[in-house]
Amino acid sequence: MGIQTLRDVPTGVRTILEKVWPGNFQSYTIVPGNDTEKVRCIVWDLTDLQRKLVRNWEIIGEDQDPPENRWYEEKKVTVVLLNGSEIEAVTEGLREGQSFDRIVDGERYMTFLNDPALFKKIATEAREDYLRQLAESQGLPTS
């Protein structure tokens, strides 16, 4: 697992992030490694809408979008649950060619790299904006 700073983020994505985050913004990301490396995590069972919200939050974009406007890409991973069973899951991680600032221990890391209150505010605004755009695209009333 690694950490990206604003300087590591693609230019189009950086422009978006700089509008709402301070200059010391950092983000965890999955980085290339080997099969023995582990990241302690929570596994979420998401609906299609929740998955779309994650894709929007992580600025995954679409394949036709220019690389500088897409941050992460979806990665298929194998997760070993606490009971020892394995499941397949999807997470987000670096696109090929992206840089990161440093490696962190994937089993011992702080939950938040940024101010949790600011994180919640920005995430709530991003969610509301995405849901409003989705409703408008489907011709539904928005409040």
N, C-alpha and C positions, 0 to 999 in steps of 0.2 A: 504494500500500500504506500502511496506517496501523497505529497502535498503539492498543489499548484498555487502559485501566487498570480496576481493580475498579469504580470509580465509573461507568464507561461501560457496564458489563454489566447486562443486565436483572436485576431484583431476585431472582427465583427462582434464576437461574443464579449470581448473586453469592453467595447463601447457600451453594450447593454449593461454589463455589471457595474461599470464605473458610474452610471447614473444613480444607482441605489446603494452601493457598498462603498465604505471608506477605502482609501489607498492601501491599507494593510490587510485587505481581504485575502483569505486563504481557503482552499477547499481540498478535502480528501478525494483521492481518486485511486482506482485500481490501475496498477502499472504492470507492464510485462514482467513476468517472473518465472519461477519453475513450479512444478507440481507439488513441491513440499512446503511452499509458503502458505500461510494461513492468515485469514482475516476474520476476527470475531465479529459477528453481525447479528441482526434481527432479520428473520425471513417474514415477509408480508405476503399474504394471499390477496392480490389486487383484482378488482373488477376491471373491465376494459376502460371505463372512464377514469378510474384511478391511475391506470397505466398511462393513459394519455396525459394526465396531469403531471406525472413523473417525467415523461418525455419533454413536456413543455418546460418544466422547472430545470431540467438538466440540459436544456437547449440542444437536444439531439438533432432536431431538424429532419429533413427528408433527404434521400439520396441525391436528388437533383439540386439541392442547395449547395452553394459554394462552400468549400471546406472552412474558410475563415468565418463563416456564419454558423458553424456547427461546433458544439463543444465536445460532448462525449458521444460514444456509440454504445449500443447494447452489446453485452457480452453474456454468452451462456456459460454458466459455472456449475460445478458440482458442490453441493453443500452437505456437510456431515452434521446431522442434528445431534443434540445432546444424548439421545438414546443410541447413537452410533449408526443409525440408518442414513442412507444417502438419497438426496433428491436433486433434480435438475432445477435451476433457477435462472433468472435473468437479472443482471445488474448493469451498471453503467461504468465505463472506463475510458481511458485515453484512446483517442484515434491515433492511427499510425502517424508518426512524425511529430507528435506533440511532445513538448518538454514538460518537466516538472521540477520543482525546487529541491525536494529531498525525500528520502525514504523514511517511513516511520514503522514502528513495530505494529503489525496488524492485529496483535493480540492484546496490546496495552497502549491505548491512545485516549486522548481527551474526547469527550462526546462532541463538544463545540469548539471550533477554531475561531469563530466570530461571536460577537455579542448575541446571546440567545434571544433576548427581547427584540433586537433588530432582525434577527433571522426569522422569528415568528411573524413580525410585521411585514417583511418583504415577501415571505412565503404566502401569507394570507392575501396580500394585494395581488400577487401573481396568479394565485388560484382564482380569485374573483374575476380578474381581467380575462383569464382564459375561458372561464365558464360563460362570461358575458359574450365574448367573441363567438364561442360555440353556439350559444342560443341565437345570436344574430345571424349566423351562417345558416341556421335551420329555420329562420323566419319566426322564431319564438319571441314573445315579449321579454324585455329585460327591465329590471327595476333599478 
